[in-house]
Amino acid sequence: MSAAVPARQNPASASAVAAPPASRLNPKYFPLAATVSLFVLMATLGSVLYEGFFSAQVFLNLLIDNAFLVVVAVGMTFVILSGGIDLSVGSVIALTTMVSASLVETHGWSPALVIPLVLVMGTLFGGLMGVLIERFRLQPFIVTLAGMFLARGLCYLISIDSVSISHPFYTEVSQVRIPVWGDASLSISAVIAIVVVLAAIFVAHCTPFGRAVYAIGGSEHSALLMGLPVRSTLVGVYTLSGFCSALAGVIFTFYMLSGYGLHAVGLELDAIAAVVIGGTLLTGGVGYVAGTLFGVLMLGIIQTLIAFDGSLSSWWTRIVVGALLFAFCLLQRFFNARTPKR
C-alpha cells in the first residue's frame, strides 16, 4: 500500500489563518487609545466653544495644577499593575505636609534636611505596608486602609490646626516659573512630575523590576514558577508608592504652603480614578504609565472646561469623572472578553 499523500495547502491561506491582520489594534491598547482619543476630543471641544482655551499655557496649567496627583498616580499605577491597591497615599501626603511644616516653622529645621527626611519617612511607611502584605499574606485593601487611618491620625498628633509655611525656600520654589516657549511656562513641581513620569516609564518597560510587576499582576503563581522575585517585587511596589506619596506631599507643600491634617482628603480615589481612566486594568498586569498621565490630564481638562463655562457647579467634575469610570469599567470588561485565554 502506498502512503497517503497529505493534501497541499495554499500558502497564502495558511499565512492568513496563522497571523492576524497587522492593521488590527491589539485589544490591550483599547483603553489607552480611548483615553488619548477622549482627551483630544475634549481639548478640541474646549477650543471650539471657549475663546482663549486653545493656548499653550492652558494645557501646561493642567500639569502645573495636578503635578502632585501625577506623582502619586505613578506610584499607584505600579501598585495596581501588581494586582494590589494603596488607600494610604492621601494620608501620607497630609502627614508629609504636617511634618514638613512642623519641623521648618516650629523647630527651625532647614528644608535641606526636612525634604530628604520626609521622603525617607514615606518610603519606609510604604515598605512597612509591603512587608505586612507579602510576609503575612494580608489583603492590600485592609493593610493600606489601616495605613490611611494611621497616617491621618499622626497628623493630628502634631497639630489639629493648619500650620502655615513662611520659609523663603518654599515661597520661592512655589513662585518660580521655567519658560518653555513664548509666554508659556512650567513650575518646578510640574518639571518634577515630568521627570517622575519619564523615570517610571523606563522602570516599567526597561528593567527587570518593571517586567516582574507586570508578570505578578498577570498571574502571581506563574511568576513564581518562572523564578521571578515575587516577594521582593511586592514589597518594592508599595515602597515605591510610599516614596511617590511623600514626593507628592513635598510638591503639595509647595502648592499649599501649609501643613494640615485635612490636606489631600480623598486624593487616593482621584489617583485610582486617573489610573483606571488611563487604561490600567484593576485586575493587574495591563497598563501604561503614559496612560496614567493622560488620566490625570483628563481630570484636569474636565475641571478646566467647567471653569471656562462658568455656569456649572464644580461638583459636575465628580459627576463626569464618575460617568467616565463607569464607561472605562465597561471598556475593561470588553477588553477581558476580547483577550484570548492562554
QUIQUIMO-V476969 format. One record per pair of residues at least 6 apart in sequence whose ideal C-beta (glycine too) atoms are under 8 Angstrom apart, sorted by the first residue. I is the first residue (numbers start at 0). GAP is how many residues later the second one is. Records with the same first field share a line. If there is no record, write none. Layout:
I = GAP ; GAP
This chain:
24 = 8
26 = 308 ; 311 ; 312
27 = 258 ; 307 ; 311
29 = 249 ; 301 ; 304 ; 305 ; 308
30 = 247 ; 248 ; 249 ; 250 ; 260 ; 297 ; 300 ; 301 ; 304
31 = 246 ; 247 ; 256 ; 258 ; 259 ; 262
33 = 245 ; 294 ; 297
34 = 242 ; 243 ; 244 ; 256 ; 259 ; 260 ; 263 ; 293
35 = 255 ; 258
37 = 260 ; 286
38 = 255 ; 258 ; 259 ; 262
41 = 256 ; 259 ; 260 ; 263
42 = 11 ; 16 ; 258
44 = 260
45 = 7 ; 8 ; 255 ; 258 ; 259 ; 262
46 = 6 ; 7
48 = 259
49 = 255 ; 258 ; 259
51 = 6
52 = 251 ; 255
54 = 129
55 = 124 ; 125 ; 126 ; 127 ; 128
56 = 126 ; 127 ; 128
57 = 246
59 = 120 ; 124 ; 125 ; 126 ; 130
60 = 239 ; 243
61 = 235 ; 238 ; 239 ; 242
62 = 7 ; 123 ; 127 ; 130 ; 131 ; 234 ; 237
63 = 122 ; 123 ; 125 ; 126
64 = 235
65 = 230 ; 231 ; 233 ; 234
66 = 120 ; 122 ; 123 ; 125 ; 126 ; 184 ; 188
67 = 25 ; 121 ; 125 ; 180 ; 181 ; 183 ; 184 ; 187 ; 196
68 = 179 ; 198 ; 201 ; 202 ; 205 ; 227 ; 230
69 = 123 ; 126 ; 127 ; 222 ; 223 ; 226
70 = 121 ; 122 ; 125 ; 173 ; 176 ; 177 ; 180
71 = 17 ; 18 ; 21 ; 172 ; 173 ; 176 ; 195 ; 199
72 = 197 ; 198 ; 201 ; 202 ; 205 ; 219 ; 222 ; 223
73 = 122 ; 123 ; 126 ; 170 ; 215 ; 218
74 = 11 ; 14 ; 51 ; 165 ; 166 ; 167 ; 168 ; 169 ; 170
75 = 10 ; 13 ; 165 ; 168 ; 192 ; 195 ; 196 ; 198 ; 199 ; 216
76 = 123 ; 127 ; 198 ; 201 ; 203 ; 210 ; 212 ; 215
77 = 122 ; 126 ; 135 ; 159 ; 162 ; 163
78 = 6 ; 7 ; 61 ; 158 ; 159 ; 162
79 = 137 ; 192 ; 195 ; 196 ; 200 ; 201 ; 202 ; 204 ; 207
80 = 123 ; 132 ; 133 ; 136 ; 156 ; 199 ; 203 ; 204 ; 205 ; 206
81 = 131 ; 134 ; 135 ; 151 ; 152 ; 155 ; 202
82 = 133 ; 134 ; 137 ; 200 ; 201 ; 202
83 = 49 ; 56 ; 150 ; 153 ; 154 ; 200
84 = 55 ; 56 ; 59 ; 187
85 = 40 ; 43 ; 54 ; 58 ; 152 ; 155 ; 159 ; 182
86 = 54 ; 57 ; 58 ; 60 ; 61 ; 181
87 = 37 ; 38 ; 41 ; 56 ; 57 ; 59 ; 60 ; 62 ; 63 ; 154 ; 157 ; 180
88 = 152 ; 155 ; 156 ; 159 ; 175 ; 178 ; 179 ; 182
89 = 58 ; 174 ; 175 ; 176 ; 177 ; 178 ; 181
90 = 56 ; 57 ; 58 ; 59 ; 60 ; 61 ; 64 ; 173 ; 177
91 = 30 ; 33 ; 34 ; 55 ; 59 ; 150 ; 153 ; 154 ; 157
92 = 152 ; 153 ; 155 ; 156 ; 159 ; 170 ; 171 ; 174
93 = 57 ; 58 ; 61 ; 155 ; 165 ; 166 ; 167 ; 168 ; 169 ; 170 ; 171
94 = 26 ; 27 ; 56 ; 57 ; 59 ; 60 ; 154
95 = 22 ; 25 ; 26 ; 149 ; 150 ; 152 ; 153 ; 154 ; 156 ; 157
96 = 152 ; 155 ; 156 ; 159 ; 161 ; 162 ; 163 ; 166 ; 167
97 = 56 ; 57 ; 60 ; 61 ; 65 ; 161 ; 162 ; 163
98 = 15 ; 18 ; 19 ; 22 ; 59 ; 160
99 = 11 ; 14 ; 15 ; 18 ; 65 ; 149 ; 150 ; 153 ; 159
100 = 62 ; 63 ; 64 ; 152 ; 157 ; 158
101 = 56 ; 57 ; 61 ; 157
102 = 6 ; 10 ; 11 ; 14
103 = 6 ; 7 ; 10 ; 61 ; 63 ; 66
104 = 58 ; 59 ; 60 ; 61 ; 62
105 = 57
110 = 56 ; 58 ; 59
114 = 135
117 = 128 ; 131 ; 132
118 = 124 ; 127 ; 128 ; 131
120 = 125
121 = 120 ; 121 ; 123 ; 124 ; 125 ; 127
122 = 116 ; 119 ; 120 ; 123
123 = 118
124 = 22 ; 26 ; 117 ; 121
125 = 112 ; 113 ; 114 ; 115 ; 116 ; 117 ; 119
126 = 108 ; 111 ; 112 ; 115
128 = 14 ; 15 ; 18 ; 109 ; 113
129 = 104 ; 105 ; 106 ; 107 ; 108 ; 109
130 = 104
131 = 6 ; 11
132 = 6 ; 7 ; 10 ; 101 ; 102 ; 105
133 = 97 ; 100 ; 101
139 = 98
143 = 94
147 = 120
151 = 109
154 = 105 ; 106
155 = 105
157 = 101 ; 103
158 = 100 ; 102
159 = 101
160 = 99
161 = 96 ; 97 ; 98
162 = 95 ; 96 ; 97
163 = 93 ; 94
164 = 6 ; 88 ; 92 ; 93 ; 94
165 = 91
169 = 83 ; 84 ; 87
170 = 86
172 = 15 ; 81
173 = 13 ; 80 ; 81 ; 83
175 = 11 ; 12
176 = 8 ; 9 ; 10
177 = 7 ; 8 ; 9 ; 10 ; 13
178 = 6
179 = 6
187 = 66
188 = 62 ; 65 ; 66
191 = 55 ; 59
192 = 58
195 = 48 ; 51
196 = 92 ; 93 ; 96
199 = 89
200 = 88 ; 89
202 = 6 ; 7
203 = 6 ; 9 ; 10 ; 84 ; 85
208 = 24 ; 27
211 = 11 ; 16 ; 17 ; 18 ; 21
212 = 20 ; 24
213 = 71 ; 72
214 = 7 ; 8 ; 11 ; 13 ; 70
215 = 7 ; 12 ; 14 ; 17 ; 18 ; 68 ; 69
216 = 66 ; 67 ; 68 ; 69
217 = 66 ; 67 ; 68
218 = 66
219 = 10
222 = 7
223 = 6
248 = 15
251 = 11 ; 12
252 = 6
255 = 7
269 = 29
272 = 22 ; 26 ; 48 ; 51 ; 52
273 = 18 ; 21 ; 22 ; 24 ; 25
274 = 12 ; 17 ; 20
275 = 6 ; 19 ; 49 ; 52 ; 53 ; 56
276 = 18 ; 21 ; 22 ; 44 ; 47 ; 48 ; 51
277 = 9 ; 10 ; 12 ; 13 ; 14 ; 15 ; 16 ; 17 ; 18 ; 20
278 = 7 ; 8 ; 9 ; 12 ; 16 ; 49
279 = 6 ; 7 ; 8 ; 11 ; 12
280 = 6 ; 51 ; 54 ; 55
281 = 50
282 = 53
285 = 49
297 = 26
298 = 18 ; 22
301 = 15 ; 18 ; 19
302 = 11 ; 14
305 = 6 ; 8 ; 10 ; 11
